[in-house]
C-alpha cells in the first residue's frame, strides 16, 4: 500500500524541521563560539544529517531518514530541492537589490577581467589534474570528456555563498564586493558556455560552432537586455508596483509589493534557466540589480531579509547533504584517489586566487583587495554541484570523480568565507 499524499507531505515537513533546527543551531554555534560565518555551520549541518552520514542510518524501525535510490543524483526529495533553489533565487535577488548599481557598472570592466582569469586558469588546472591521475586521456574525444567536465566544475564561482558573506560583513557595496559579484556573474555565464560546449562534444562527438555561437548570443543578450533595459525601466516598474494596494482611502495591503517583486524574480529566473541556458541565480541577481536604488527596494528590503532567514539556510544545508565522501573512501585505488582529491583541491584554491587576483591587481586594486577578490571568487558551491550532477547523470563522470570534485567544492566553499572574513577583520577598510 502506497503512502497517502498527506503522509509524504508530513515526511517532507519533518525533514524540513530537522534541517531548519540543525542549520540554525550549528550556524549560531559556528558564529558565536568559533567566530566563523554561519554558512559554514549550515553546510556542516547538511553533511551531518545528509543521506551519506546520519540521515542514511536506520534506528530500529525508523529510517533511513533520507533514502537515496541507486539512480539518484540529488539525494533529497524534489520538493525539498525545489525549496532550496527558491532560497538561492531569493538570496541572489536580495544581493542584486542591495548592490550599488552605479558602482557595479563602474567596476564591470575589472569584474569581467577578473572573471576571465578566474575561468581560464581553473579550467586548465582541472583538466591537467584529471589527466595526471589517469581519469582522462587524449586517446579520443570521449576519453577526454571527464577531464573537460572537471575543468568546467573548477571554473564555477558560488555567487550565493560569497554574497551571503559579503552581506554579513557589510561589504556588498564596496568596490571589492561589486567586483566579486560582477565577476561571479560573468564567471558563471562563461562556465555555462563551456559546459554547453562539453555537452555538445559528448553528445555528437564534434564541436558545433553555430551551436556555441547561438548559446553565447542568447546568454549575453538576455543579461544585457535585463540589466540595461531593466535599469532604465526600473523607476516605472517600481512606481507601478508601489501604487498597487496603496490607493488613498483604502486598506493598505502590506504584502502586495513583496509578492509581486518576488513573482518577477521567480519569473525572470525561470525564463533565464529554461529558455536562455543561464542559471536561475544569475537571472535573479540581474533583476535585483536593475531594481536596486528604487523606492520599491526600500519597501521590501526588511521583509525579504526575514524570508531569507528561513529559506537560505535550507539552500546551504541541502548543498551539504549532497557531499558523498563514501564515493572516495570506497574507491578501489584509495591512495591515488585521495591524492587526486588533494591536488585538485590545492589547484582549486590557487587557481582562483591567482587567476582572479592577478587581473584584479592589474586593474588597479591594491594587494590586500586583490587577495580578497581572489578569495571571494574561490567557493564553487551550487554551480559546481550542478555541473557535476549533469556529468554524473549522463554517465560521463564516475562516482569516484564526482566524489573528488565534491571534496574540492566543499573545501573551497568552506575556506573562502573563513579567509574572506579574516581578511576584513585584520584591517578595517572603508567601503
Secondary structure as UniProt FT lines:
FT   HELIX           5..33
FT   HELIX           38..49
FT   TURN            51..53
FT   HELIX           54..56
FT   STRAND          58..59
FT   TURN            60..61
FT   STRAND          62..63
FT   TURN            70..71
FT   HELIX           78..98
FT   HELIX           101..106
FT   HELIX           108..132
FT   TURN            133..134
FT   HELIX           141..155
FT   HELIX           159..169
FT   TURN            172..173
FT   HELIX           175..204
FT   HELIX           209..224
FT   HELIX           225..229
FT   HELIX           230..243
FT   TURN            244..245
FT   TURN            248..249
FT   TURN            254..255
FT   HELIX           256..276
FT   HELIX           280..291
FT   TURN            292..293
FT   HELIX           295..321
FT   HELIX           326..329
FT   HELIX           334..362
FT   TURN            363..364
FT   HELIX           367..376
FT   HELIX           381..393
FT   TURN            394..395
FT   HELIX           399..426
//
